[in-house]
């Protein structure tokens, strides 16, 4: 790791945190991923070798500690790592408020979206009977168009293959539409009105779907973003 060569603690802190992927690895640890495979599912475009390297570096810096749980290693933030929570979450909230989140095609990822949704489910809101939601992405890649979310007995599984269970609801949408709903750029009602989203199934279950799913971590900050003022209006206000 090449440093800045300065004694300033901003520089020294940036040497630890600002390498590519490192803030996202810390984000994953902060929101509850502790096993290597779960961490990798949160950063799927990061190679496993680079993820292992970043975890070692964070261990060496005292940000992460590793524990054996049976035959599996788990990674947890130390007290120093936990103190990064307001920084990482604040960065996400700042991005939601001030960085446009109309996404480029290369930033849309069905697997990452559904993994984030799966770990953020409001499990206490689900009924006692099993719920199976099938996701159909009209614009997804051929092998990523169909997904199944199975919620039963307080646990949730995300399936790439048909689990063979009775389907409660079908959510038929474009990947962009569902991503923008999750990130706070759009609402289900707006997406349905535009024809980019349909929910098929019993009316009662369909009416509860969004309460079950919730929204992304930073969606509220995105929805509370300042309204842009048109240049001509700024000029008028200044003249007044």
HELIX and SHEET records of a PDB file:
HELIX    1   1 UNK A    9  UNK A   17  1                                   9    
HELIX    2   2 UNK A   22  UNK A   30  1                                   9    
HELIX    3   3 UNK A   36  UNK A   42  1                                   7    
HELIX    4   4 UNK A   48  UNK A   60  1                                  13    
HELIX    5   5 UNK A   79  UNK A   82  1                                   4    
HELIX    6   6 UNK A   85  UNK A   98  1                                  14    
HELIX    7   7 UNK A  105  UNK A  107  5                                   3    
HELIX    8   8 UNK A  110  UNK A  119  1                                  10    
HELIX    9   9 UNK A  123  UNK A  125  5                                   3    
HELIX   10  10 UNK A  142  UNK A  144  5                                   3    
HELIX   11  11 UNK A  175  UNK A  183  1                                   9    
HELIX   12  12 UNK A  188  UNK A  193  1                                   6    
HELIX   13  13 UNK A  203  UNK A  213  1                                  11    
HELIX   14  14 UNK A  219  UNK A  223  1                                   5    
HELIX   15  15 UNK A  231  UNK A  239  1                                   9    
SHEET    1   A 2 UNK A  64  UNK A  69  0                                        
SHEET    2   A 2 UNK A  72  UNK A  77 -1                                        
SHEET    1   B 5 UNK A 155  UNK A 159  0                                        
SHEET    2   B 5 UNK A 146  UNK A 152 -1                                        
SHEET    3   B 5 UNK A 131  UNK A 137 -1                                        
SHEET    4   B 5 UNK A 169  UNK A 173  1                                        
SHEET    5   B 5 UNK A 197  UNK A 201 -1                                        
END                                                                             
